[in-house]
Amino acid sequence: MTKIIKGLVLITGTTSGVGLNTLKPLLRYGWEVLAVNRSSKRAIKIAQQSLTDSEMQNIHFIEINLSDLEDVRNGCSEILKKFKNPINSIICNAAVYKPRLSKPERSPQGFENTMAVNHFGHFLLINLLLENLLSSEKEIVLRGKITKFKPRITILGTVTANYSELGGRIPIPAPADLGDLSGFKNGFLSPISMASGKKFKPGKAYKDSKLCNMITVQELSKRYSKEKIVINSLYPGCVADTNLFRDTPWLFRFLFPIFQKFITKGYVSQRLAGERVAQVASLKEYAKSGVHWSWGNRQKSGRKAFSQKLSKRIIDSNISKRTYELTKKLVQLD
Ligand SMILES: NC(=O)c1ccc[n+]([C@@H]2O[C@H](COP(=O)([O-])OP(=O)(O)OC[C@H]3O[C@@H](n4cnc5c(N)ncnc54)[C@H](OP(=O)(O)O)[C@@H]3O)[C@@H](O)[C@H]2O)c1
């Protein structure tokens, strides 16, 4: 007889915004949650404010600073030692956005930090946990039912990294574009700060890192058979009032949510965004690999998710293969 167990889901960045609001729906579905943050003490304190004591008992907190590849390595070893059951689902949610930097911040390994946190940290984490993920239980209890569950990876993408959408063509500071990848090819260390090797543009550094996240999804789903694993990305909508915008000017922080609510109608609450992430990481409806899920850029209640058309910069197999291989070298996976 098959042993039926609770599924284990890992999520990065649960101290605020989308990640914090994904915890409740994940717990409601019946997951045991592994919350990865750079400060567990802070993450626990924040989670306690919205979760009950019995919900808290189903969350384990692990400390990883995604900016530091050594820390990612140590944290993943700790996870592999600590948890008896393999992880069924990984959600790469954490991110930084620092559009006002005049010069790049550097990660402990010397990489431009936005790319280090958003792309390199997650890329390494996924690769170090992949074997464990692929060995996970095929039957778990989800929403009170025994469910056949394929191992799953969900990465938060964004509209501004997708040149096929209007939001992806905004020229300020410039659309996401990895160019000829010479920045990666030449080691991505100072004075290099952009994947393209061109001049540092802090806002574009965020878009480029999210483009790399979305490319990773496409390349991974090609490399791993669709029967074995589901790898997808999503754009939950414009969650215009999260801490992601903490480094933007105060006037922008004040006006941006208003603009998104009443002009573009792209605004999504943190709660709804969290529900969407939990759905994509858990439900059968989203068990299709290589899909970028979206609910559109003008939010309407009751709207269903659809597979968003992606730009050539994301799906081109030469670009995705080269980005993947160069990233592997930079995070020293070779
Ligand atoms: N907000 C939007 O409109 C929007 C739209 C599309 C996609 N997204 C994506 O949604 C995801 C969540 O964004 P959000 O808006 O919820 O932002 P947020 O509120 O700023 O949350 C970001 C999370 O990432 C964590 N984090 C940052 N640096 C880290 C590091 N070095 N190591 C580990 N964790 C780190 C933060 O933890 P600390 O408290 O320690 O900083 C926080 O928990 C991101 O991937 C973003 O690109 C957001």
The ligand as an SDF file (V2000), in Angstrom:
LIG
                    3D

 48 52  0  0  0  0  0  0  0  0999 V2000
    5.1420   43.6850   -6.9350 N   0  0  0  0  0  0  0  0  0  0  0  0
    4.8610   43.5090   -8.2160 C   0  0  0  0  0  0  0  0  0  0  0  0
    4.1460   44.2790   -8.8310 O   0  0  0  0  0  0  0  0  0  0  0  0
    5.3830   42.3140   -8.9550 C   0  0  0  0  0  0  0  0  0  0  0  0
    4.9640   42.1070  -10.2810 C   0  0  0  0  0  0  0  0  0  0  0  0
    5.4690   41.0120  -10.9790 C   0  0  0  0  0  0  0  0  0  0  0  0
    6.3320   40.1430  -10.3740 C   0  0  0  0  0  0  0  0  0  0  0  0
    6.7280   40.3720   -9.1000 N   0  0  0  0  0  0  0  0  0  0  0  0
    7.6660   39.4350   -8.4990 C   0  0  0  0  0  0  0  0  0  0  0  0
    7.0860   38.9380   -7.3060 O   0  0  0  0  0  0  0  0  0  0  0  0
    8.1220   38.5520   -6.4110 C   0  0  0  0  0  0  0  0  0  0  0  0
    7.8490   39.1230   -5.0340 C   0  0  0  0  0  0  0  0  0  0  0  0
    7.8810   40.5160   -5.0980 O   0  0  0  0  0  0  0  0  0  0  0  0
    7.1630   41.4440   -4.0370 P   0  0  0  0  0  0  0  0  0  0  0  0
    6.5220   42.5310   -4.8100 O   0  0  0  0  0  0  0  0  0  0  0  0
    6.3670   40.6510   -3.1070 O   0  0  0  0  0  0  0  0  0  0  0  0
    8.4500   42.0970   -3.2980 O   0  0  0  0  0  0  0  0  0  0  0  0
    8.8140   42.2770   -1.7650 P   0  0  0  0  0  0  0  0  0  0  0  0
    7.6200   42.5900   -0.9470 O   0  0  0  0  0  0  0  0  0  0  0  0
    9.9530   43.2510   -1.7610 O   0  0  0  0  0  0  0  0  0  0  0  0
    9.3550   40.8330   -1.3380 O   0  0  0  0  0  0  0  0  0  0  0  0
   10.5990   40.3940   -1.7320 C   0  0  0  0  0  0  0  0  0  0  0  0
   11.0650   39.2770   -0.8060 C   0  0  0  0  0  0  0  0  0  0  0  0
   12.3810   38.8810   -1.2490 O   0  0  0  0  0  0  0  0  0  0  0  0
   13.2250   38.8260   -0.1130 C   0  0  0  0  0  0  0  0  0  0  0  0
   14.6350   39.0380   -0.4300 N   0  0  0  0  0  0  0  0  0  0  0  0
   15.2110   40.1460   -0.9420 C   0  0  0  0  0  0  0  0  0  0  0  0
   16.5450   39.9760   -1.0050 N   0  0  0  0  0  0  0  0  0  0  0  0
   16.8090   38.7350   -0.5470 C   0  0  0  0  0  0  0  0  0  0  0  0
   17.9970   37.9820   -0.3710 C   0  0  0  0  0  0  0  0  0  0  0  0
   19.2010   38.4990   -0.6550 N   0  0  0  0  0  0  0  0  0  0  0  0
   17.9090   36.7320    0.1110 N   0  0  0  0  0  0  0  0  0  0  0  0
   16.7120   36.2030    0.4460 C   0  0  0  0  0  0  0  0  0  0  0  0
   15.5440   36.8720    0.3050 N   0  0  0  0  0  0  0  0  0  0  0  0
   15.6050   38.1300   -0.1750 C   0  0  0  0  0  0  0  0  0  0  0  0
   12.7120   39.9310    0.7870 C   0  0  0  0  0  0  0  0  0  0  0  0
   13.2150   39.7240    2.0850 O   0  0  0  0  0  0  0  0  0  0  0  0
   13.8100   40.9110    3.0110 P   0  0  0  0  0  0  0  0  0  0  0  0
   12.6790   41.3330    3.9030 O   0  0  0  0  0  0  0  0  0  0  0  0
   14.9080   40.2270    3.7760 O   0  0  0  0  0  0  0  0  0  0  0  0
   14.2890   41.9990    2.1130 O   0  0  0  0  0  0  0  0  0  0  0  0
   11.1990   39.6900    0.6500 C   0  0  0  0  0  0  0  0  0  0  0  0
   10.8030   38.6410    1.4870 O   0  0  0  0  0  0  0  0  0  0  0  0
    9.4310   39.0290   -7.0460 C   0  0  0  0  0  0  0  0  0  0  0  0
   10.0490   37.9460   -7.7070 O   0  0  0  0  0  0  0  0  0  0  0  0
    8.9860   40.0580   -8.0750 C   0  0  0  0  0  0  0  0  0  0  0  0
    9.8970   40.1630   -9.1470 O   0  0  0  0  0  0  0  0  0  0  0  0
    6.2720   41.4280   -8.3620 C   0  0  0  0  0  0  0  0  0  0  0  0
  1  2  1  0
  2  3  2  0
  2  4  1  0
  4  5  1  0
  4 48  2  0
  5  6  2  0
  6  7  1  0
  7  8  2  0
  8  9  1  0
  8 48  1  0
  9 10  1  0
  9 46  1  0
 10 11  1  0
 11 12  1  0
 11 44  1  0
 12 13  1  0
 13 14  1  0
 14 15  2  0
 14 16  1  0
 14 17  1  0
 17 18  1  0
 18 19  2  0
 18 20  1  0
 18 21  1  0
 21 22  1  0
 22 23  1  0
 23 24  1  0
 23 42  1  0
 24 25  1  0
 25 26  1  0
 25 36  1  0
 26 27  1  0
 26 35  1  0
 27 28  2  0
 28 29  1  0
 29 30  1  0
 29 35  2  0
 30 31  1  0
 30 32  2  0
 32 33  1  0
 33 34  2  0
 34 35  1  0
 36 37  1  0
 36 42  1  0
 37 38  1  0
 38 39  2  0
 38 40  1  0
 38 41  1  0
 42 43  1  0
 44 45  1  0
 44 46  1  0
 46 47  1  0
M  CHG  2   8   1  16  -1
M  END
$$$$
